[in-house]
Amino acid sequence: MLTALAISLLVQTGPVRVVDGDTLDLGRDRVRIYGIDAPEAGQTCGEGATEWACGQAATEALTAWIASRTATCREIEREGFAENFKNG
């Protein structure tokens, strides 16, 4: 049986800051969005003339989608450097 304290650690709500296309800062925690593997913020894709800033595009897309919304995330697993959350 989970205590109220344990349950409060599994769900977080608050304003977010986008780190890259699949990572957010939520309060003091860094969280990864479960099921998404986006390029890192500074990553490029393609080669030569077809190279483009895919990491910047992913970061900008997530930033535009989130805008000034408040996120509610539920923890589903932990990694070494960050937690994985599913929205809602």
Long-range contacts (C-beta under 8 A, 24 or more apart in sequence): 9-75, 10-74, 10-75, 11-72, 11-73, 11-74, 11-75, 12-71, 12-72, 12-73, 12-75, 12-85, 13-70, 13-71, 13-72, 13-73, 14-70, 14-71, 15-68, 15-70, 15-71, 16-66, 16-69, 16-70, 16-71, 18-59, 18-62, 18-63, 18-66, 19-59, 20-55, 20-58, 20-59, 20-62, 21-55, 21-57, 21-58, 21-59, 21-61, 21-62, 22-58, 22-62, 23-82, 24-62, 24-66, 24-71, 26-71, 26-73, 26-85, 29-82, 29-83, 30-81, 30-82, 30-83, 31-73, 31-82, 31-83, 31-84, 31-85, 32-79, 32-82, 32-83, 32-84, 32-85, 33-84, 33-85, 33-86, 33-87, 34-76, 34-77, 34-84, 34-85, 34-86, 35-86, 38-62
